[in-house]
Amino acid sequence: MATTKDYKEFVLEQLKLLDNITCKPMMREYLLYYNGILFGGIYDDRLLIKIVESNKKHNMQESIPYKSAKPMYLVADVDNQELLKNIVLDTYNDLKK
């Protein structure tokens, strides 16, 4: 199953508290970047974030984006914009090191 355009638009709307979010299509799914750094993606209408040390505190469930991929964290509460912002910033800060 591929991600729907409606879900992609919903996730991007939820990320509006952050400037410089970009979204690039990849094989009917979407990669998400913050300030040019890949932090996650939208797979099968699910928002998944790379696993890094600083975002473990958010107690997210691991999920596989596609067959043979590394696990990522599933963001279950995409409606909470402030939490989503904090998750992305924590992830970004670890990845940019």
C-alpha positions, 0 to 999 in steps of 0.5 A, spaced: 500 500 500 502 506 498 501 513 502 495 517 499 496 524 497 491 526 503 495 523 508 502 526 506 498 533 506 495 532 513 502 530 515 506 536 512 500 541 515 502 538 522 509 539 521 507 547 520 510 549 526 517 547 523 520 551 518 524 548 512 521 541 512 521 538 505 518 532 502 521 528 497 517 522 493 520 516 493 517 509 490 510 512 492 512 514 499 515 520 502 522 522 505 522 528 510 527 532 511 528 538 516 534 543 514 536 538 509 537 532 514 533 526 512 529 525 519 524 520 517 518 518 512 511 517 510 510 510 509 503 506 508 500 512 511 504 512 517 509 517 519 516 514 521 522 517 524 529 515 525 531 512 531 536 516 535 538 516 542 535 523 544 528 521 541 527 514 545 524 519 551 518 519 547 517 512 548 515 510 541 513 503 538 518 501 533 516 499 526 518 497 519 517 502 513 518 496 508 521 489 507 528 489 509 529 496 512 531 498 519 526 499 524 524 506 525 519 509 530 512 510 529 509 517 531 502 515 533 500 522 535 501 526 529 495 530 531 499 533 537 503 538 533 507 541 539 509 533 541 511 532 533 515 538 533 519 536 539 520 529 536 523 532 530 527 537 533 530 531 538 531 527 532 534 532 528 539 535 533 542 527 534 543 526 526 546 533 525 552 531 529 
